[in-house]
């Protein structure tokens, strides 16, 4: 998988700093070959597959949320949002 951080319209919560867990997640994703949401769920059971090919990942025991949009045919992951659980509750994950 390619994780396109350059073109992602990522929304970071104020005061957010890239955590070691986010970097570790990024490195893991680069090794994956997700062509279906089922393959994402097989790797990350706590991930939530939502509309418009978006997936919500829980980071650091659900302290943070990571929302991505996945282009399955081209195997590209676009980071759309990274923030705390409370900040996630204030966004529409299908629109961000």
Number of C-alpha atoms within 10 A of each C-alpha: 20 17 18 12 13 9 10 15 13 17 14 17 13 9 7 11 11 10 11 10 11 16 11 10 14 17 13 11 18 14 10 14 15 21 16 14 17 12 13 20 15 10 12 12 11 14 19 16 18 14 11 12 15 23 23 21 20 17 20 12 7 12 11 18 22 25 26 25 23 24 18 15 9 12 16 20 24 20 25 23 23 24 21 19 15 11 15 18 11 8 11 8 20 16 9 15
